[in-house]
């Protein structure tokens, strides 16, 4: 009888240990073994966009700019409608503020490296130089480019987020500082 009680006692103890083991939380990973993302990529994203609205007396311009991270760099697809036919300068400006009726709060061209105005990246021009968008007889235009000179949401000097995209009334000559003689700012959208 004692032998049976002893065996039951051992079996009960073992069962209790198994239950305690299952209820016990898993050990926490030591801080030294945790993987931390670098700060530059921790907040970055793969997409951003801007919705453009009319400025400087233009009442019909509407548009959208989409920025997408790809293996080849950041791709910009800019589409507009309600714009007079012809070529119009397009730029990224330094401030994310389109509240002024003439989009003056958007500041100057985005140019953290201090280069001269010119053709779109890559090259030694403003990071915000996009060239010209060709608008057809129906008032529709599209511009696409891809560059490794930009990032999206990184917080670095090359980050497009927090800037504005601006469409101008005239053609950009791709040479004259500071804005290629491209005229009034007829459309603006904040890149978010």
C-alpha positions in Angstrom: 0.0 0.0 0.0 2.8 2.4 0.9 4.5 1.6 -2.4 1.2 2.4 -4.3 0.8 5.7 -2.4 4.5 6.6 -3.1 4.0 5.9 -6.8 0.8 8.0 -6.9 2.6 10.8 -5.0 5.4 10.8 -7.6 2.9 10.7 -10.5 1.0 13.6 -9.0 4.2 15.6 -8.5 5.3 15.0 -12.1 1.8 16.0 -13.4 2.0 19.2 -11.4 5.4 20.0 -12.8 4.1 19.5 -16.3 1.2 21.8 -15.5 3.5 24.4 -14.0 5.8 24.3 -17.0 2.9 24.9 -19.4 1.6 27.8 -17.4 5.1 29.4 -17.1 5.6 32.2 -19.6 8.4 31.8 -22.2 11.7 33.4 -21.1 12.2 36.9 -22.5 14.8 37.3 -25.2 17.8 39.1 -23.8 18.1 42.7 -25.0 21.5 41.9 -26.6 19.8 39.3 -28.9 17.0 41.6 -30.1 17.3 43.0 -33.6 17.0 46.7 -34.0 16.2 48.4 -37.3 18.5 51.3 -38.3 16.8 54.7 -37.6 16.9 55.7 -41.3 14.7 52.8 -42.3 12.6 52.4 -39.2 10.2 55.1 -40.2 10.5 54.9 -43.9 7.5 53.9 -46.1 7.2 52.7 -49.7 4.5 55.2 -50.9 3.6 58.8 -50.7 1.2 61.0 -52.7 0.0 64.6 -53.2 -3.4 65.8 -54.4 -3.0 69.0 -56.5 -5.5 71.8 -56.4 -5.7 75.1 -58.5 -3.8 78.2 -57.6 -3.0 81.7 -59.1 -6.4 82.2 -60.7 -6.6 78.8 -62.4 -9.9 77.2 -61.3 -9.8 73.9 -63.2 -6.5 72.2 -62.4 -6.7 69.0 -60.5 -4.0 66.3 -60.2 -2.3 63.6 -58.3 1.4 62.7 -57.8 2.2 59.2 -56.6 5.7 58.3 -55.3 6.5 54.6 -55.0 9.7 52.9 -53.8 10.9 50.3 -56.4 14.1 48.3 -56.6 15.3 50.9 -59.2 14.6 53.9 -57.0 11.6 56.1 -56.3 9.1 56.3 -59.1 7.0 59.5 -59.6 3.8 59.3 -61.6 2.3 62.8 -62.0 -1.1 63.2 -63.6 -3.0 66.5 -64.2 -6.2 67.6 -65.8 -7.9 71.0 -66.5 -4.5 72.5 -67.5 -4.0 74.7 -70.6 -2.4 72.7 -73.4 1.4 72.8 -73.9 4.4 72.3 -71.6 4.4 73.3 -68.0 7.2 73.3 -65.5 6.8 70.9 -62.7 8.8 71.0 -59.5 9.0 69.8 -55.9 9.2 72.8 -53.5 10.8 72.8 -50.1 7.8 73.3 -47.9 4.6 71.2 -47.5 2.3 74.2 -47.5 -0.1 75.0 -50.4 -2.4 77.3 -48.3 -1.5 80.6 -50.1 -3.7 81.4 -53.2 -0.6 81.6 -55.3 1.2 78.7 -53.6 4.0 81.0 -52.3 4.0 79.2 -48.9 5.5 76.2 -50.7 8.8 78.1 -50.7 11.6 77.7 -53.2 12.6 74.6 -55.2 13.7 71.7 -53.0 17.5 71.9 -53.3 19.3 70.7 -50.2 22.7 70.4 -52.0 22.6 74.0 -53.4 22.9 73.0 -57.1 21.9 75.2 -60.0 18.5 74.7 -61.6 18.4 72.2 -64.5 16.9 69.0 -65.9 15.4 66.3 -63.7 17.6 64.0 -61.6 19.9 62.3 -61.9 22.4 65.1 -62.2 23.7 68.1 -60.5 20.4 70.0 -60.4 17.8 70.7 -57.7 16.3 67.5 -56.2 13.0 69.1 -57.0 13.6 69.7 -60.7 11.1 67.5 -62.6 11.3 69.1 -66.0 8.1 69.7 -68.0 4.8 68.0 -68.1 3.2 67.9 -71.6 -0.5 68.7 -71.6 -2.7 67.6 -74.5 -5.6 69.6 -76.2 -8.1 68.2 -73.6 -6.1 69.6 -70.7 -4.6 66.2 -69.6 -1.0 65.5 -68.9 1.3 62.9 -67.4 4.9 62.9 -66.3 6.9 59.8 -65.1 10.4 59.5 -63.8 12.4 57.3 -61.5 15.4 58.3 -59.5 17.7 56.9 -56.7 18.2 60.5 -55.5 15.0 60.5 -53.4 13.7 58.5 -50.4 10.1 58.2 -49.0 9.5 58.8 -45.3 13.1 58.4 -44.2 13.4 61.8 -42.6 16.7 62.4 -44.4 17.6 65.4 -46.6 16.5 63.4 -49.7 13.0 62.6 -48.3 10.1 63.8 -50.6 7.5 63.6 -47.8 6.6 67.0 -46.3 7.4 68.9 -49.5 5.0 70.3 -52.2 4.7 69.5 -55.8 3.9 72.5 -58.0 2.8 73.0 -61.6 3.7 76.3 -63.3 1.9 78.3 -66.0 4.8 78.2 -68.5 7.4 75.9 -69.9 10.6 75.4 -67.8 13.7 76.3 -69.8 15.7 73.8 -67.6 18.5 76.3 -67.1 17.5 79.7 -65.6 17.9 80.0 -61.8 15.9 79.7 -59.7 12.8 78.2 -61.5 13.5 78.0 -65.2 11.4 81.1 -66.1 8.3 78.8 -65.6 5.9 81.5 -64.4 3.1 81.5 -61.9 2.3 78.5 -59.7 -1.0 77.3 -61.1 -1.3 74.0 -59.1 0.0 72.8 -55.8 -0.2 69.7 -53.6 1.5 68.6 -50.3 3.4 65.3 -50.4 2.2 63.1 -47.6 
